[in-house]
Amino acid sequence: MGIAAGSVKPLDSDRSEPERTDRGDADTDAGGAALDGAARAAARGDLAAFERLHRATVARVHTLARRLLGAAHADEATQEVYLRAWRGLAGWRGEARATTWLHRLARNTLINLLARAALPLDGEAEVAEQHAHEARAGLRLELEEAIEALPAGARAVFVLHDVEGCSHEEIAARLGLAVGTSKSQLHRARMLLRAALSEGPTGT
């Protein structure tokens, strides 16, 4: 299923803040060093090196784009991330892995796109009821599918908080929400995910 930031444990309890994960730790030393080298070469204008960096990282970036903005907008958003990466690599100082720098750039870019998307936070009862009905019918979903099936507002807050480790205050500030709205959307997302990931009626 490929949850990039580690297992999504908050479904078991509504803890307020998850531990943050440094994505640089996910890279092997050799692989990370090779991508750092590719990033340095790309910063000097080497298109082939940038293509190597792109190939090694695009799956993670596209996954995050799909989770935050939905499948219909993921390709375009991913292209925007790499356009900004190409323009911004000259400012990368090597204090963190290139992959860590790129992930931060991707997250900030996608949050900015998300903030301009005017996410629907109301009127989603019909969608929520459909997921609850599917769970009651015993149609068990995989985690990635269940996340993608969440209503847009709840999905965005869930991914930013429980997967990316953003605080409610940061989410509210970046997306133009009230802190209470962020919390309520997270609660809603967790409830829908619990229903979608359940194995159906007791005894089945």
Rosetta constraint file for C-alpha pairs under 8 A:
AtomPair CA 1 CA 142 HARMONIC 7.50 0.50
AtomPair CA 1 CA 143 HARMONIC 6.85 0.50
AtomPair CA 1 CA 144 HARMONIC 5.75 0.50
AtomPair CA 2 CA 144 HARMONIC 7.70 0.50
AtomPair CA 3 CA 7 HARMONIC 6.51 0.50
AtomPair CA 3 CA 8 HARMONIC 7.61 0.50
AtomPair CA 3 CA 144 HARMONIC 7.57 0.50
AtomPair CA 3 CA 163 HARMONIC 7.87 0.50
AtomPair CA 4 CA 60 HARMONIC 6.94 0.50
AtomPair CA 4 CA 163 HARMONIC 7.90 0.50
AtomPair CA 5 CA 21 HARMONIC 6.56 0.50
AtomPair CA 5 CA 23 HARMONIC 7.27 0.50
AtomPair CA 5 CA 163 HARMONIC 5.75 0.50
AtomPair CA 5 CA 164 HARMONIC 6.64 0.50
AtomPair CA 6 CA 21 HARMONIC 7.88 0.50
AtomPair CA 6 CA 163 HARMONIC 7.59 0.50
AtomPair CA 8 CA 162 HARMONIC 6.52 0.50
AtomPair CA 8 CA 163 HARMONIC 6.42 0.50
AtomPair CA 9 CA 13 HARMONIC 7.79 0.50
AtomPair CA 10 CA 14 HARMONIC 5.89 0.50
AtomPair CA 10 CA 15 HARMONIC 6.43 0.50
AtomPair CA 10 CA 18 HARMONIC 7.53 0.50
AtomPair CA 10 CA 162 HARMONIC 6.62 0.50
AtomPair CA 11 CA 190 HARMONIC 5.94 0.50
AtomPair CA 11 CA 193 HARMONIC 7.86 0.50
AtomPair CA 11 CA 194 HARMONIC 7.03 0.50
AtomPair CA 14 CA 187 HARMONIC 7.69 0.50
AtomPair CA 17 CA 161 HARMONIC 7.65 0.50
AtomPair CA 17 CA 165 HARMONIC 7.24 0.50
AtomPair CA 17 CA 166 HARMONIC 7.99 0.50
AtomPair CA 17 CA 167 HARMONIC 6.49 0.50
AtomPair CA 18 CA 161 HARMONIC 7.54 0.50
AtomPair CA 18 CA 162 HARMONIC 6.40 0.50
AtomPair CA 18 CA 165 HARMONIC 5.78 0.50
AtomPair CA 19 CA 165 HARMONIC 6.62 0.50
AtomPair CA 20 CA 164 HARMONIC 7.38 0.50
AtomPair CA 20 CA 165 HARMONIC 5.26 0.50
AtomPair CA 21 CA 164 HARMONIC 7.98 0.50
AtomPair CA 21 CA 165 HARMONIC 7.62 0.50
AtomPair CA 22 CA 26 HARMONIC 7.65 0.50
AtomPair CA 22 CA 100 HARMONIC 7.42 0.50
AtomPair CA 23 CA 27 HARMONIC 7.52 0.50
AtomPair CA 23 CA 99 HARMONIC 7.42 0.50
AtomPair CA 23 CA 100 HARMONIC 5.60 0.50
AtomPair CA 23 CA 103 HARMONIC 7.61 0.50
AtomPair CA 24 CA 32 HARMONIC 7.78 0.50
AtomPair CA 24 CA 96 HARMONIC 7.42 0.50
AtomPair CA 24 CA 97 HARMONIC 5.80 0.50
AtomPair CA 24 CA 99 HARMONIC 6.37 0.50
AtomPair CA 24 CA 100 HARMONIC 5.07 0.50
AtomPair CA 27 CA 31 HARMONIC 6.27 0.50
AtomPair CA 27 CA 32 HARMONIC 5.35 0.50
AtomPair CA 28 CA 32 HARMONIC 5.72 0.50
AtomPair CA 29 CA 33 HARMONIC 5.96 0.50
AtomPair CA 30 CA 34 HARMONIC 6.18 0.50
AtomPair CA 31 CA 35 HARMONIC 6.29 0.50
AtomPair CA 32 CA 36 HARMONIC 6.10 0.50
AtomPair CA 32 CA 97 HARMONIC 6.64 0.50
AtomPair CA 32 CA 98 HARMONIC 7.60 0.50
AtomPair CA 32 CA 99 HARMONIC 7.41 0.50
AtomPair CA 33 CA 37 HARMONIC 6.23 0.50
AtomPair CA 33 CA 97 HARMONIC 7.82 0.50
AtomPair CA 34 CA 38 HARMONIC 6.29 0.50
AtomPair CA 35 CA 39 HARMONIC 6.05 0.50
AtomPair CA 35 CA 52 HARMONIC 7.77 0.50
AtomPair CA 35 CA 53 HARMONIC 6.06 0.50
AtomPair CA 35 CA 98 HARMONIC 6.63 0.50
AtomPair CA 35 CA 99 HARMONIC 7.44 0.50
AtomPair CA 36 CA 40 HARMONIC 6.24 0.50
AtomPair CA 36 CA 94 HARMONIC 7.65 0.50
AtomPair CA 36 CA 97 HARMONIC 6.35 0.50
AtomPair CA 36 CA 98 HARMONIC 5.22 0.50
AtomPair CA 36 CA 99 HARMONIC 7.80 0.50
AtomPair CA 37 CA 41 HARMONIC 6.25 0.50
AtomPair CA 38 CA 42 HARMONIC 6.01 0.50
AtomPair CA 38 CA 49 HARMONIC 4.82 0.50
AtomPair CA 38 CA 50 HARMONIC 6.46 0.50
AtomPair CA 38 CA 52 HARMONIC 6.81 0.50
AtomPair CA 38 CA 53 HARMONIC 6.20 0.50
AtomPair CA 39 CA 43 HARMONIC 6.06 0.50
AtomPair CA 39 CA 49 HARMONIC 6.84 0.50
AtomPair CA 39 CA 50 HARMONIC 6.52 0.50
AtomPair CA 39 CA 53 HARMONIC 6.67 0.50
AtomPair CA 39 CA 89 HARMONIC 7.08 0.50
AtomPair CA 39 CA 98 HARMONIC 6.42 0.50
AtomPair CA 40 CA 44 HARMONIC 6.64 0.50
AtomPair CA 40 CA 89 HARMONIC 7.79 0.50
AtomPair CA 41 CA 45 HARMONIC 6.71 0.50
AtomPair CA 41 CA 46 HARMONIC 5.46 0.50
AtomPair CA 41 CA 49 HARMONIC 6.01 0.50
AtomPair CA 41 CA 50 HARMONIC 7.65 0.50
AtomPair CA 42 CA 46 HARMONIC 4.43 0.50
AtomPair CA 42 CA 47 HARMONIC 6.07 0.50
AtomPair CA 42 CA 48 HARMONIC 7.63 0.50
AtomPair CA 42 CA 49 HARMONIC 5.27 0.50
AtomPair CA 42 CA 50 HARMONIC 4.90 0.50
AtomPair CA 42 CA 86 HARMONIC 7.58 0.50
AtomPair CA 42 CA 89 HARMONIC 7.32 0.50
AtomPair CA 43 CA 86 HARMONIC 7.43 0.50
AtomPair CA 43 CA 89 HARMONIC 5.04 0.50
AtomPair CA 43 CA 90 HARMONIC 4.92 0.50
AtomPair CA 44 CA 90 HARMONIC 7.46 0.50
AtomPair CA 46 CA 50 HARMONIC 6.46 0.50
AtomPair CA 47 CA 51 HARMONIC 6.17 0.50
AtomPair CA 48 CA 52 HARMONIC 6.43 0.50
AtomPair CA 49 CA 53 HARMONIC 6.40 0.50
AtomPair CA 50 CA 54 HARMONIC 6.06 0.50
AtomPair CA 50 CA 86 HARMONIC 7.59 0.50
AtomPair CA 51 CA 55 HARMONIC 6.09 0.50
AtomPair CA 52 CA 56 HARMONIC 6.27 0.50
AtomPair CA 53 CA 57 HARMONIC 6.26 0.50
AtomPair CA 54 CA 58 HARMONIC 5.44 0.50
AtomPair CA 54 CA 82 HARMONIC 7.58 0.50
AtomPair CA 55 CA 59 HARMONIC 7.89 0.50
AtomPair CA 57 CA 61 HARMONIC 6.51 0.50
AtomPair CA 57 CA 99 HARMONIC 7.32 0.50
AtomPair CA 58 CA 62 HARMONIC 5.86 0.50
AtomPair CA 58 CA 78 HARMONIC 7.71 0.50
AtomPair CA 59 CA 63 HARMONIC 6.09 0.50
AtomPair CA 60 CA 64 HARMONIC 6.35 0.50
AtomPair CA 61 CA 65 HARMONIC 6.19 0.50
AtomPair CA 61 CA 78 HARMONIC 6.46 0.50
AtomPair CA 61 CA 103 HARMONIC 7.21 0.50
AtomPair CA 61 CA 106 HARMONIC 6.65 0.50
AtomPair CA 62 CA 66 HARMONIC 6.03 0.50
AtomPair CA 62 CA 74 HARMONIC 6.17 0.50
AtomPair CA 62 CA 75 HARMONIC 6.97 0.50
AtomPair CA 62 CA 78 HARMONIC 5.63 0.50
AtomPair CA 63 CA 67 HARMONIC 6.20 0.50
AtomPair CA 63 CA 74 HARMONIC 7.92 0.50
AtomPair CA 64 CA 68 HARMONIC 6.14 0.50
AtomPair CA 64 CA 107 HARMONIC 7.81 0.50
AtomPair CA 65 CA 69 HARMONIC 5.67 0.50
AtomPair CA 65 CA 70 HARMONIC 7.07 0.50
AtomPair CA 65 CA 71 HARMONIC 7.94 0.50
AtomPair CA 65 CA 73 HARMONIC 7.69 0.50
AtomPair CA 65 CA 74 HARMONIC 4.93 0.50
AtomPair CA 65 CA 75 HARMONIC 7.86 0.50
AtomPair CA 65 CA 77 HARMONIC 6.34 0.50
AtomPair CA 65 CA 78 HARMONIC 6.42 0.50
AtomPair CA 65 CA 110 HARMONIC 6.54 0.50
AtomPair CA 66 CA 70 HARMONIC 4.54 0.50
AtomPair CA 66 CA 71 HARMONIC 4.87 0.50
AtomPair CA 66 CA 72 HARMONIC 7.89 0.50
AtomPair CA 66 CA 73 HARMONIC 7.14 0.50
AtomPair CA 66 CA 74 HARMONIC 4.71 0.50
AtomPair CA 66 CA 148 HARMONIC 7.66 0.50
AtomPair CA 67 CA 71 HARMONIC 7.61 0.50
AtomPair CA 67 CA 147 HARMONIC 7.07 0.50
AtomPair CA 67 CA 148 HARMONIC 6.04 0.50
AtomPair CA 67 CA 155 HARMONIC 7.11 0.50
AtomPair CA 67 CA 156 HARMONIC 7.10 0.50
AtomPair CA 67 CA 159 HARMONIC 6.90 0.50
AtomPair CA 68 CA 110 HARMONIC 7.34 0.50
AtomPair CA 68 CA 111 HARMONIC 7.94 0.50
AtomPair CA 68 CA 114 HARMONIC 7.17 0.50
AtomPair CA 68 CA 152 HARMONIC 7.86 0.50
AtomPair CA 68 CA 155 HARMONIC 6.81 0.50
AtomPair CA 68 CA 156 HARMONIC 4.95 0.50
AtomPair CA 68 CA 159 HARMONIC 6.79 0.50
AtomPair CA 68 CA 160 HARMONIC 7.98 0.50
AtomPair CA 69 CA 73 HARMONIC 5.94 0.50
AtomPair CA 69 CA 74 HARMONIC 6.33 0.50
AtomPair CA 69 CA 110 HARMONIC 7.77 0.50
AtomPair CA 69 CA 114 HARMONIC 6.46 0.50
AtomPair CA 69 CA 152 HARMONIC 7.57 0.50
AtomPair CA 69 CA 156 HARMONIC 7.47 0.50
AtomPair CA 70 CA 74 HARMONIC 6.13 0.50
AtomPair CA 70 CA 148 HARMONIC 6.93 0.50
AtomPair CA 70 CA 152 HARMONIC 7.57 0.50
AtomPair CA 71 CA 75 HARMONIC 7.72 0.50
AtomPair CA 73 CA 77 HARMONIC 6.12 0.50
AtomPair CA 74 CA 78 HARMONIC 5.99 0.50
AtomPair CA 75 CA 79 HARMONIC 6.32 0.50
AtomPair CA 76 CA 80 HARMONIC 6.35 0.50
AtomPair CA 77 CA 81 HARMONIC 6.35 0.50
AtomPair CA 77 CA 110 HARMONIC 6.90 0.50
AtomPair CA 77 CA 113 HARMONIC 7.76 0.50
AtomPair CA 78 CA 82 HARMONIC 6.50 0.50
AtomPair CA 79 CA 83 HARMONIC 6.12 0.50
AtomPair CA 80 CA 84 HARMONIC 6.24 0.50
AtomPair CA 80 CA 109 HARMONIC 7.83 0.50
AtomPair CA 81 CA 85 HARMONIC 6.12 0.50
AtomPair CA 81 CA 105 HARMONIC 7.27 0.50
AtomPair CA 81 CA 106 HARMONIC 5.48 0.50
AtomPair CA 81 CA 109 HARMONIC 6.30 0.50
AtomPair CA 81 CA 110 HARMONIC 7.64 0.50
AtomPair CA 82 CA 86 HARMONIC 6.02 0.50
AtomPair CA 83 CA 87 HARMONIC 6.40 0.50
AtomPair CA 84 CA 88 HARMONIC 5.85 0.50
AtomPair CA 85 CA 89 HARMONIC 5.72 0.50
AtomPair CA 85 CA 102 HARMONIC 6.95 0.50
AtomPair CA 85 CA 105 HARMONIC 7.29 0.50
AtomPair CA 88 CA 92 HARMONIC 7.18 0.50
AtomPair CA 92 CA 98 HARMONIC 7.73 0.50
AtomPair CA 92 CA 101 HARMONIC 7.40 0.50
AtomPair CA 94 CA 98 HARMONIC 6.96 0.50
AtomPair CA 96 CA 100 HARMONIC 6.24 0.50
AtomPair CA 96 CA 101 HARMONIC 6.45 0.50
AtomPair CA 97 CA 101 HARMONIC 6.32 0.50
AtomPair CA 98 CA 102 HARMONIC 6.01 0.50
AtomPair CA 99 CA 103 HARMONIC 6.05 0.50
AtomPair CA 100 CA 104 HARMONIC 6.30 0.50
AtomPair CA 101 CA 105 HARMONIC 6.22 0.50
AtomPair CA 102 CA 106 HARMONIC 5.96 0.50
AtomPair CA 103 CA 107 HARMONIC 6.04 0.50
AtomPair CA 104 CA 108 HARMONIC 6.14 0.50
AtomPair CA 105 CA 109 HARMONIC 6.00 0.50
AtomPair CA 106 CA 110 HARMONIC 5.98 0.50
AtomPair CA 107 CA 111 HARMONIC 6.00 0.50
AtomPair CA 108 CA 112 HARMONIC 6.18 0.50
AtomPair CA 109 CA 113 HARMONIC 6.32 0.50
AtomPair CA 110 CA 114 HARMONIC 5.95 0.50
AtomPair CA 111 CA 115 HARMONIC 6.03 0.50
AtomPair CA 111 CA 174 HARMONIC 7.08 0.50
AtomPair CA 111 CA 175 HARMONIC 7.38 0.50
AtomPair CA 112 CA 116 HARMONIC 6.55 0.50
AtomPair CA 112 CA 174 HARMONIC 7.45 0.50
AtomPair CA 112 CA 175 HARMONIC 7.87 0.50
AtomPair CA 113 CA 117 HARMONIC 6.36 0.50
AtomPair CA 114 CA 118 HARMONIC 7.46 0.50
AtomPair CA 114 CA 119 HARMONIC 7.47 0.50
AtomPair CA 114 CA 175 HARMONIC 7.17 0.50
AtomPair CA 115 CA 119 HARMONIC 7.75 0.50
AtomPair CA 115 CA 174 HARMONIC 6.77 0.50
AtomPair CA 115 CA 175 HARMONIC 4.63 0.50
AtomPair CA 115 CA 176 HARMONIC 7.08 0.50
AtomPair CA 119 CA 152 HARMONIC 6.29 0.50
AtomPair CA 119 CA 153 HARMONIC 5.47 0.50
AtomPair CA 120 CA 124 HARMONIC 7.82 0.50
AtomPair CA 120 CA 152 HARMONIC 6.53 0.50
AtomPair CA 120 CA 153 HARMONIC 5.80 0.50
AtomPair CA 121 CA 152 HARMONIC 7.61 0.50
AtomPair CA 121 CA 153 HARMONIC 5.21 0.50
AtomPair CA 121 CA 154 HARMONIC 7.42 0.50
AtomPair CA 121 CA 185 HARMONIC 7.82 0.50
AtomPair CA 124 CA 128 HARMONIC 6.30 0.50
AtomPair CA 124 CA 151 HARMONIC 6.67 0.50
AtomPair CA 125 CA 129 HARMONIC 5.99 0.50
AtomPair CA 126 CA 130 HARMONIC 6.25 0.50
AtomPair CA 127 CA 131 HARMONIC 6.49 0.50
AtomPair CA 127 CA 151 HARMONIC 6.90 0.50
AtomPair CA 128 CA 132 HARMONIC 6.30 0.50
AtomPair CA 128 CA 150 HARMONIC 7.83 0.50
AtomPair CA 128 CA 151 HARMONIC 7.46 0.50
AtomPair CA 128 CA 192 HARMONIC 6.88 0.50
AtomPair CA 129 CA 133 HARMONIC 6.06 0.50
AtomPair CA 130 CA 134 HARMONIC 6.24 0.50
AtomPair CA 131 CA 135 HARMONIC 6.24 0.50
AtomPair CA 131 CA 192 HARMONIC 6.96 0.50
AtomPair CA 131 CA 195 HARMONIC 7.35 0.50
AtomPair CA 131 CA 196 HARMONIC 6.25 0.50
AtomPair CA 132 CA 136 HARMONIC 6.21 0.50
AtomPair CA 132 CA 192 HARMONIC 7.02 0.50
AtomPair CA 132 CA 195 HARMONIC 5.93 0.50
AtomPair CA 132 CA 196 HARMONIC 6.80 0.50
AtomPair CA 133 CA 137 HARMONIC 6.13 0.50
AtomPair CA 134 CA 138 HARMONIC 6.43 0.50
AtomPair CA 134 CA 139 HARMONIC 5.44 0.50
AtomPair CA 134 CA 140 HARMONIC 7.78 0.50
AtomPair CA 134 CA 196 HARMONIC 7.12 0.50
AtomPair CA 135 CA 139 HARMONIC 5.59 0.50
AtomPair CA 135 CA 140 HARMONIC 6.38 0.50
AtomPair CA 135 CA 195 HARMONIC 5.48 0.50
AtomPair CA 135 CA 196 HARMONIC 5.05 0.50
AtomPair CA 135 CA 197 HARMONIC 7.34 0.50
AtomPair CA 135 CA 198 HARMONIC 6.43 0.50
AtomPair CA 135 CA 199 HARMONIC 7.29 0.50
AtomPair CA 135 CA 200 HARMONIC 5.41 0.50
AtomPair CA 136 CA 195 HARMONIC 7.88 0.50
AtomPair CA 136 CA 200 HARMONIC 5.15 0.50
AtomPair CA 136 CA 201 HARMONIC 5.92 0.50
AtomPair CA 137 CA 200 HARMONIC 6.16 0.50
AtomPair CA 137 CA 201 HARMONIC 7.45 0.50
AtomPair CA 138 CA 198 HARMONIC 7.78 0.50
AtomPair CA 138 CA 199 HARMONIC 5.83 0.50
AtomPair CA 138 CA 200 HARMONIC 3.83 0.50
AtomPair CA 138 CA 201 HARMONIC 6.56 0.50
AtomPair CA 139 CA 196 HARMONIC 7.81 0.50
AtomPair CA 139 CA 199 HARMONIC 7.48 0.50
AtomPair CA 139 CA 200 HARMONIC 6.93 0.50
AtomPair CA 140 CA 196 HARMONIC 6.23 0.50
AtomPair CA 140 CA 197 HARMONIC 5.66 0.50
AtomPair CA 140 CA 198 HARMONIC 6.30 0.50
AtomPair CA 140 CA 199 HARMONIC 5.62 0.50
AtomPair CA 140 CA 200 HARMONIC 6.98 0.50
AtomPair CA 141 CA 145 HARMONIC 6.19 0.50
AtomPair CA 141 CA 146 HARMONIC 5.80 0.50
AtomPair CA 141 CA 196 HARMONIC 5.86 0.50
AtomPair CA 141 CA 197 HARMONIC 5.52 0.50
AtomPair CA 142 CA 146 HARMONIC 6.03 0.50
AtomPair CA 142 CA 197 HARMONIC 6.67 0.50
AtomPair CA 143 CA 147 HARMONIC 6.15 0.50
AtomPair CA 143 CA 193 HARMONIC 7.87 0.50
AtomPair CA 143 CA 197 HARMONIC 6.83 0.50
AtomPair CA 144 CA 148 HARMONIC 6.31 0.50
AtomPair CA 145 CA 149 HARMONIC 6.11 0.50
AtomPair CA 146 CA 150 HARMONIC 6.51 0.50
AtomPair CA 146 CA 193 HARMONIC 6.21 0.50
AtomPair CA 146 CA 196 HARMONIC 6.21 0.50
AtomPair CA 146 CA 197 HARMONIC 7.16 0.50
AtomPair CA 147 CA 155 HARMONIC 6.39 0.50
AtomPair CA 147 CA 193 HARMONIC 7.10 0.50
AtomPair CA 148 CA 155 HARMONIC 7.22 0.50
AtomPair CA 150 CA 154 HARMONIC 6.41 0.50
AtomPair CA 150 CA 155 HARMONIC 5.25 0.50
AtomPair CA 150 CA 189 HARMONIC 6.74 0.50
AtomPair CA 150 CA 192 HARMONIC 7.28 0.50
AtomPair CA 150 CA 193 HARMONIC 7.79 0.50
AtomPair CA 151 CA 155 HARMONIC 5.93 0.50
AtomPair CA 152 CA 156 HARMONIC 6.14 0.50
AtomPair CA 153 CA 157 HARMONIC 6.40 0.50
AtomPair CA 153 CA 185 HARMONIC 6.82 0.50
AtomPair CA 154 CA 158 HARMONIC 6.06 0.50
AtomPair CA 154 CA 185 HARMONIC 4.73 0.50
AtomPair CA 154 CA 186 HARMONIC 5.98 0.50
AtomPair CA 154 CA 188 HARMONIC 6.52 0.50
AtomPair CA 154 CA 189 HARMONIC 5.07 0.50
AtomPair CA 155 CA 159 HARMONIC 6.12 0.50
AtomPair CA 155 CA 189 HARMONIC 6.36 0.50
AtomPair CA 156 CA 160 HARMONIC 6.14 0.50
AtomPair CA 157 CA 161 HARMONIC 5.91 0.50
AtomPair CA 157 CA 171 HARMONIC 7.18 0.50
AtomPair CA 157 CA 182 HARMONIC 6.35 0.50
AtomPair CA 157 CA 185 HARMONIC 6.46 0.50
AtomPair CA 157 CA 186 HARMONIC 5.77 0.50
AtomPair CA 158 CA 162 HARMONIC 5.47 0.50
AtomPair CA 158 CA 163 HARMONIC 7.10 0.50
AtomPair CA 158 CA 185 HARMONIC 7.62 0.50
AtomPair CA 158 CA 186 HARMONIC 5.28 0.50
AtomPair CA 158 CA 189 HARMONIC 6.24 0.50
AtomPair CA 158 CA 190 HARMONIC 7.58 0.50
AtomPair CA 159 CA 163 HARMONIC 4.89 0.50
AtomPair CA 159 CA 164 HARMONIC 6.16 0.50
AtomPair CA 160 CA 164 HARMONIC 4.79 0.50
AtomPair CA 160 CA 165 HARMONIC 6.24 0.50
AtomPair CA 160 CA 166 HARMONIC 5.53 0.50
AtomPair CA 160 CA 171 HARMONIC 7.19 0.50
AtomPair CA 161 CA 165 HARMONIC 4.84 0.50
AtomPair CA 161 CA 166 HARMONIC 4.70 0.50
AtomPair CA 161 CA 167 HARMONIC 6.12 0.50
AtomPair CA 161 CA 168 HARMONIC 7.04 0.50
AtomPair CA 161 CA 171 HARMONIC 7.69 0.50
AtomPair CA 161 CA 186 HARMONIC 7.79 0.50
AtomPair CA 162 CA 166 HARMONIC 7.64 0.50
AtomPair CA 166 CA 170 HARMONIC 6.18 0.50
AtomPair CA 166 CA 171 HARMONIC 6.46 0.50
AtomPair CA 167 CA 171 HARMONIC 6.23 0.50
AtomPair CA 168 CA 172 HARMONIC 5.96 0.50
AtomPair CA 168 CA 179 HARMONIC 5.84 0.50
AtomPair CA 168 CA 182 HARMONIC 6.02 0.50
AtomPair CA 168 CA 183 HARMONIC 6.69 0.50
AtomPair CA 169 CA 173 HARMONIC 6.13 0.50
AtomPair CA 169 CA 179 HARMONIC 5.86 0.50
AtomPair CA 170 CA 174 HARMONIC 6.05 0.50
AtomPair CA 171 CA 175 HARMONIC 5.92 0.50
AtomPair CA 171 CA 177 HARMONIC 7.55 0.50
AtomPair CA 171 CA 179 HARMONIC 7.82 0.50
AtomPair CA 171 CA 182 HARMONIC 7.00 0.50
AtomPair CA 172 CA 176 HARMONIC 5.48 0.50
AtomPair CA 172 CA 177 HARMONIC 4.41 0.50
AtomPair CA 172 CA 178 HARMONIC 5.52 0.50
AtomPair CA 172 CA 179 HARMONIC 5.31 0.50
AtomPair CA 172 CA 181 HARMONIC 7.94 0.50
AtomPair CA 172 CA 182 HARMONIC 6.28 0.50
AtomPair CA 173 CA 177 HARMONIC 6.64 0.50
AtomPair CA 173 CA 178 HARMONIC 7.98 0.50
AtomPair CA 177 CA 181 HARMONIC 6.28 0.50
AtomPair CA 177 CA 182 HARMONIC 6.69 0.50
AtomPair CA 178 CA 182 HARMONIC 6.51 0.50
AtomPair CA 179 CA 183 HARMONIC 6.35 0.50
AtomPair CA 180 CA 184 HARMONIC 6.12 0.50
AtomPair CA 181 CA 185 HARMONIC 6.04 0.50
AtomPair CA 182 CA 186 HARMONIC 6.18 0.50
AtomPair CA 183 CA 187 HARMONIC 6.21 0.50
AtomPair CA 184 CA 188 HARMONIC 6.12 0.50
AtomPair CA 185 CA 189 HARMONIC 6.11 0.50
AtomPair CA 186 CA 190 HARMONIC 6.22 0.50
AtomPair CA 187 CA 191 HARMONIC 6.25 0.50
AtomPair CA 188 CA 192 HARMONIC 6.23 0.50
AtomPair CA 189 CA 193 HARMONIC 6.06 0.50
AtomPair CA 190 CA 194 HARMONIC 6.08 0.50
AtomPair CA 191 CA 195 HARMONIC 6.35 0.50
AtomPair CA 192 CA 196 HARMONIC 6.06 0.50
AtomPair CA 193 CA 197 HARMONIC 5.86 0.50
AtomPair CA 194 CA 198 HARMONIC 5.98 0.50
AtomPair CA 199 CA 204 HARMONIC 7.16 0.50
AtomPair CA 200 CA 204 HARMONIC 6.61 0.50
